[in-house]
Amino acid sequence: MEKVRAAATVGWDEAVEFAAEAFIATGVPPEDGRKAAEALVDADLHGTVTHGLKNLRNYVSGLLDGRINPRPTMRDVGGGRAARIISADNGLGHVAGHVGMEQAIELAREYGVGTVFVRDSNHYGASGYWARLPLRHNMIGFAFTTATARVAPWGGREGVVGNNPPAWAVPSRVMEPGADLPAPEAESMFLDIALSVVAGNRLDIYRRRNEPIPAGWALDREGEPTTDAVAANNGGTYAPLGDYKGSGMAILMAAITAFLAGAAFDDQRERMTGTTNHWFAAYDVRQFADPERFAGEVRGLRQRIQHNPPRRGFDHVYAPGDLENDNARRYQREGIPLEQFTLDELDWVAEHTGVRALSRNGPSRQR
């Protein structure tokens, strides 16, 4: 997880309001704008700065110049009893994410398991947000998305598949109906990972800082290791997570998502917008096990992990999701830290949408 070099901090409510107003100013319906804003800022709240407000300018510019449809007609185009296929009509990925996962939750409530594939979509932010949505309904969540083909098959030089991040979330306490964001996931275990060594947006952070990337993150166009983020994005590729294992997972999961949805594989996309595919699934715990017992087992597992004696070089052992949950609790108290390049992007958004600039405080003390 990238450590934020905070130039300022913002409150959750203020950040969501700013992003929502920016989306609405481009023609996105108010309800959709609010949902998209919550999904976007949630990434920053949990410390996943690669997928948060730093990307708002990209979404807004796509909406303003017509590359993204602000008012899509999302519709079912296939599926069965416990499955759906949805066309997102080139809408915001954050809106498509809500539609897809909400349908998966409804299907799981009826059938125990709900699976939804979404095609014709766009970048939906952090997969972890979508995997955690079912937690509010005492369900297990899964989310996966395709991405630009920047990962080569193991041993190859040219990108064939995206770094396509899957995410899983399991509840460790029974939620009250209608539990609101961001509290429900505070005690959950979840994992959100790119299938490259790091997310592509993390390389972008190093590029913006004008710093070399660590060795092992990327390859240049000749397939040689590079520490130059520009070279990695200029015909190069991202190193797969776990070598052949990561590239194999990315390829197979993207194939399932694209081919079941009747969409193009990552390296066959004819354009960058409106061709992203998502996979959402929800599992209703109560139809498999007693929810209280299940949650208690997850809590016990998390505690055993946390109490595992750390080896040399480590001062603490974390369960999946601990770092993100710690960030969320802290940033709710102290404000969400933003780097200067993110503030610059948000100023651009304010200027080009006519919304009031985001109010900000001084940098928080980083531990």
C-alpha positions, 0 to 999 in steps of 0.5 A: 500500500502506497504511503501518502505524502499528504499536502492537505487533508479533506473530510469524507463528507466534503470529498464525496460532495465535491466528487458528486457535484463534479459528476452531476455537472457533467450530466450524470443523474444526481443519484448516480453521481452520489453513488459514484462519488462514494465508491471513488472516495472510499478508495482514499478512505481505505488508503488505496490512493491509486484508485481514488480522487487522483483519477477524478479528472480522468472520469470527468474529462471522459464525460465532458468530451463524450467518451463516457456516457453520463446517462446510460441505459443499463439493461439485462442482455442475458443470464438465467435464474441466479445469473445476469449479464448486463450491458452498461452502455458505456456508462461510468464504471462506478455506476455499473458497479452498483447496478451489478453488485446490487443485482448479485445481492438480490439474486443471492437473497433468493437463490443463495448465490448471485452472479452478474457479469457486466460488459460495455463498461469503464474503469470502476475504481477499486475492486475492494469497494464492490466486494465489501458491499454485500457485507451490509447484507451479511453476505460474502462478496467477490468482484473482478474487473478487466483492464488495459492489456499491460501484462504479457503472458509469462515469458512474453514481451507484449501485453495480452491481458490486464492486471485485472484485480480480484477482491474478496470480502467475508463478514466477521460480524452480523450487520444491522439491516441498512448499515451505512458506509463506511462502518460495515467493513470495519471488522471484516476480512477482505483482499483486493489485489492486482494480478501484476506486482503493483497496480498500474496507477501506482507506477503513475504515482512514481511518474508524477513524483519523478521518481524511479519505480522499484526493481521488479515492478515492470518491463520495458518494450524489449521485455527487460526489467526497468525502473522507469515508469515512463518506459513501462507505460510506453510499450512496456508491460507490468510484471505479473504477480508471482510470475506465471501464476499471476499472468495465468490467473489474469488470463483465465479470469479475464477469459471467463468474464469476457467470454461469458458476457459475450465481450472482447478479451483485453487485447481485442478491445477496439477502443479504451472506453466502453469495453471494460468487463466486470464480474460480481458475485454474492453469497448469502451466508444464512443459506449456508451457515448460521450467520453468527457462527460464521462471523465468529469463526472469521473473527477467531481466524483474524485474531489468530493471524494477528497474534501470530509471532512476527518474524525478524523484520516485522513488528506486527502480523496483519490479517487481510484488510487490517491495514485498510480498516485501520486507515479508514478509522484513522482518516475518519477522525483526522481527514483523508490525506491527499498528495499535491498532484491530486489537489492539482487534479481536483482544481482542474475538475473544479475549473472545468465543471464550475463546482466550488473548489474542494475545501482542505486542511493542512497536512495530517501528521503521518505515522 
